[in-house]
Amino acid sequence: MLKKLFIKNYHDTDNPEIRAKYGIVAGVIGIIINIILFISKLIIGILSASITIIADAVNNFSDLSSSAVSIVGFKLSTKSADAEHPYGHERVEQIAALIVALFVFAVGVILAKTSIEKIITPENLKIDLYTYIILAIGIVLKIIQMIINYDFGKSISSTTLKAVGDDSRNDIITTTVVLISALIIDLTGVNIDGYAGLLVSIFIIISSIGLIKETIDPLIGTKPKKELVKKLKTTLMSYDNVVGVHDVMIHSYGEKTAFAVAHLEVPAEKDFVEMHNLIDKIENEIYENLGIHITVHMDPVDTTNPKIQELKERVSKIIATFGEHFSFHDFRAVFGDDYINIIFDVVIPFKSKTTLDEIKKALNDEFEDEEIKHRFVLEEDRDYV
């Protein structure tokens, strides 16, 4: 209903302008909800002298700031590329998500400090019917905000909206703890206000650390989605005269902006100009069909020499013994009168402790009884996708 009411053409989520509207609408709703909750909880907290309720009010004020930050982030992320930022501004959205996560962490730390002070020096509390009503309304409103942010975030694959949704979930848990704490104090007279506040603050801090990691990872650079990699490799291999693909790297600058590099193996006996034209065609069609700015490097390989094919098959069997994620590429052989130089790159998984020397030893053991000396010239490579 909200999408239809406030976002024209809301189905067109590939449009940066529509994507920004999702973020802005969610942010404005968040600001309205948090203003209501901040003012009402602050008044109730002051009247009842409850640090937990006041801290919950301050938490809502930080959420208000987070919603404002997310609006600014979404707005700035739609800016077109310029001379200083040739890859666009989409990562501003991720920076906004990081700021939201830092807000949450700061609130958790402040609440923990205040709660400890309340444990050391407790104060008498005044709990009445209005306290329960305001806290219950707060839970309902936060459930609504959480659903909106999760739904909007899923529609546009937004880290920022997911972070705000997680924050709303934390607020639901926080306010529920506050409500239970008020009920226990009212019924038993046992003042657990400081302890409840500390419990809430620990939960907020732990959750915020997870949010911070989740928002920092894309800025540092993570592996692209497996579906995208598979789709790109399958598309590259679908072209005639492409016999292999390796050294694929994909750099994301936002949900809709990606740059890639790939090495394609083509038959060495083919006409050079013909293969160059093929590469140009592939680069253009990958951008048109997948929206990826790709640069392709052409690797000519000998596909007609049976001796090279035999060597390649024997090497393949040795490499396979180290694990399914090991591979090799750029395979070449230089034949001398009394030696054969075998040259290729070995892809070693990041988590593997296998060294290049161990692989070279296994290859030397395999070929040590050959009449002609086989020399292996290996380069270590990594799988970036």
N, C-alpha and C positions, 0 to 999 in steps of 0.2 A: 504493500500500500504506500509506504513512504517513498519507494523508488518511483512508482508511477506518479505520485503527487509532486515530488521535488526534482526529479531527474528526467529530463526529456531524453528520449532515445536511450533509456538506461540499459538496454540489451547490448549496445555498441561499446563494450568494455575495452576494445582495442583502441578506441579513440582516447588520446591523452586528456582531452577536455572533459569527456564523460567520466574518465577515471578520477580526475581532480574533483568533479562534482560529488562523487561518492564520498570522498574524504571530507569535503567541506560540509556536506549535509550531516554526516556522522559527527563531525566536530561541533557544529552549531547545536545539535541535539544534546551532545555531551556537556557543552557550556551551560545550557538552560537547566539541565538536570542537576548539575553540580552547584550552580548558584543557589538553587532551591535548597539542596541538602546542606550546603555550607552554612547558610544563614540560620536555618531551622535547628541544626545540630549544635551550632555555636551558642545559640540562645539557651537551648535545653541544657547543654553542658555547663554553662556558666551558672544557671539557676540551680542545677543539681550538684555543682562542685565536683563533677566527674571528669578526671583527666582522660579516661578512656573515650568518653563521648566527645570531649574537646579535640582530642587527637584524631578521632574519626572525622570531625569537622574539618580539621586542617588537612587531612588526607583528601577530602573532597575538594578543598581549595587547590591542592596540587593537581588533582585530576582536571580541574577547570583550566589550569595552566597547560596541562598536557594536551587537552583538546584544542586550545588556541595554537599550540606549537604544531600539532598535526595539520591544522588548517593552513598555516603558513607553509609547512613542508609540502603539502599537496599542491598549493598554488605555485610555489617556486619550481617544483619538479616539472611543470608543464612548459617552462621556458625553453625556447629553441636553442640549439647549439650556437655558440658564438666563437669569436677569435680566441678567447681565453679558455673556453670550455668546449672544445670541438666534439666531444663525445656526449654533449647534452647535459641536462641537470637532473636526471631522474634519481640519482643517488641522494639528492636532498631529502627525499622521502625516507630513506634509510637513516639519514642523520637525524631527522625528526623523531624517528622511532627510538633512536639511541637517547635523545634528550628526554623523551617520555620515561624510558627505563631508568635514567639517572634521577629523575624527579621522584620516582617510586622508591628508589634506594635511599634517597635523602630523607624522605618522610619516615621510612622504617627506622633509620638511625636516630632521628629526633624523637620519635615515639618511644624507642627503647630507653633513651636517656631519661625522658620525663617519667616513664613508668617506673624505672629503678628509684628515682627520687620519691615517687609516691609510695613505693614499698617501704622505703626507709622512714618516710614521714607521712603516714596515711592521714586522710581528711574525712570528716563525716560527710556522707552523701545524702541527697534528698531526691528520692525516686518517686515519681507520680505517674498518673495515667498518660499525660502528654509525652513523657519519655518513651513509653512503649509505642505510642501511636507514631511518633516521628521516626523512630528506629525501624518500625515495620514498613512505613512508607518508603524509607530509604532503601530497604532491601528490595522492594518491588521495583522502584525506579532503576536501581542498579541492574536488576535482572533484565529489564527492558533495554538498557544501554548495552549490556553485554551481548544480548541477542542481535541487536542492530549492528554492532561492530564486527562480530563474528560473521554475520551474514554478508555484510558489505565487503569485509575483508576477503571472504571466500570468493565473492563475485569478481573481484579485481586482483586477487592474489597479492594482497597488501600486507607487508610485515608491520607497518605502522598501525593499521587498524587491528591486526591480531594482538599487537602489544597493548593497545588501549582496551581491547576485549579481555585480555588476561588481567589487566589492572582492575577492570570492573568486576571480574570474578573474585579477585582478591578482596575487593571492597565488600562483596556480598558475604564472604567468609568473615571479614573483619567486623562488619556490623552485626552479623549473627552472634559472634562471640560477645560483642558489647551488649546485645540484647539479653543473652543468657546470663552474663555477668550481672546486669542490672536486676534481673529476676532473682538470682541467688542472693544478692545483697538485700533486696527488698523482703524476701521471705525468711532469711536466716539471720540477717543482721551482721553476717561475716563480710568484712570489707576485703574483697578480692580484686578491687579495681586496678591496682598497680600490677598484680600478677596477670590479669587478663590482658592489660595493655601490653605487657612484655611479651606474652604469647603471640599476640597479634603482630607486634613489631618484628619478631623473629620470622614469622611466616612471610611478612612483606619483604624483608631483606633477602631471604632465600629465593623468593619468586623473582625479585628484581635482578638478582645476579644471573638467573637463567635468561631473563629478558635482555640483559646487557650483552651476554654472549651471543644470543640469537641475532641481535641487530648489528653486532660488530663483525661477525663472520662474513657477511656479504661484502663489507667494506674492505676487509683484508683480502678476500678472494677465496671462493670455495669452488669445488667441482660443480659443473653444470648438472642439471637434471638428467638422469639416465635416459628418459624418454626423448629429450632433445638430441642427445648424443647419438642414440640409436637411429633416430630419424635422419639426422645429418649424414651419418656414415652410410646408411642404406641408400639415401638419395645419391651420394657421390659414387657408390659402387654400381648404380643402375646405368651409368653412361657406358657406351661402347668404348673399348680400348682402355678403360680404367681397370687395372689388374690388382691394385692394392691401395690401401689408404692407411696413413700413419701420421704421427706427430700432430694430432688434432689438438688444438687449443681454442677454448671458447672463453671470452672475457665478457661478463655481463656488466652493463652500466645502468641497469634498471630492468623492470619487468618486460619492457618492449624494445630494448636496445642491446644488441649483442654484436661483438666483433669476433671473427674466428680466423684461424690459420690452419691449413691442412696440406700435407704432402701426398700427392697422388702418383702412383707408379703407373707408367705407360710403356708400351713396347718400344724398345730402343730402335727397332728397325723401321718404325713409322716415320713419315715425313714430319720434320720439326715444325714447319709452319702449320701443318694440319693439326698437330697436337696443341700448338699454342692457341689456335682458334678454338679448339675444344675447351681449353682452360678458361678462356674468356667467356665462352657460352655458359660454362658451369658456374662461374662467379656471378654472372648476371641472373641466372635462373634461381640460384640458391637465395639471392636477395629477394627476388620477386615472389618466390613460393614460401620461403621460411622466414623472411625478414632479417636475415643474418648478413652482415657485411663481411664477406669472406675473401681472404687472399690465399690463392692456391699456388703451391710450389710443385713443379713438375720433375719427377724422378724417372729418367729412362732406365729400364731394366731389360736385360737380355732374356727373352722368353723362348729362344729357338735353340740354344746350346744344351744338348741333353746332359753333358757333364755337369754344368752349373745346376741344372734341375736335380740331378742325383745328389750333389753336395748339399743343396738346400734341404732336401728331404731328410738326409742323415743328420744335419744340424738341427732340424726341426724336432726330431725325436729326442735328441739330447736336451734341448731347451725345455721340452715338455716335461721332463723328469723333475724339474725344479718346482713345478706348480702350474695350475691352469691360467694364472694371471701373468705368467712370463711370456714374452713374445720377442720377435726380432724383425728388423726391416732394413732397407737399403743394402740388400745382399749383393755383393760383387765378388768376383774371383779374378785374380791376375795370375796367368800361367807362365812360369819360367821354365828353363831347361830341366832343372832338378828341384823345383819347388812350386808350390801353389800358395799364394797369399789369399786368404779368405777374409773378407772385410764386411762387417755389418754392425748395426747398433742393437743392443739388447735392452729391452724394457724391463726394469726391475721394479716390482711394486714397492711403494713407500714403506709399508709395514714389514717388508722382508729383510732379514738379516744376511741374506745371501750376498756375497761379494762378486765382483767381476772376475777376480782371480780364481774363485771356485768354479765359475762357469768355464773359464778358459782351460782350467785343469781337466775338467770333464771332457771337453772337446779334444784336448791333446791326447787323453787316454784313449778316446775312440779312434783316433787316426794315427796312433803311434806306430802301428805295424805296416803302414802303407810304404810302398817303395819310394814314392816321391814325398819329400818333406812338406807337411801342411802347416802353414803359419797362420795364426789367428790374430787379426787386428780388430779388437773390439772397442766400442764406445758405449758407455752407460747412458741410458735414457730413462725418462720417467713418464708415467701415464698421467696426463693432466686432465683427463676426462673420465 
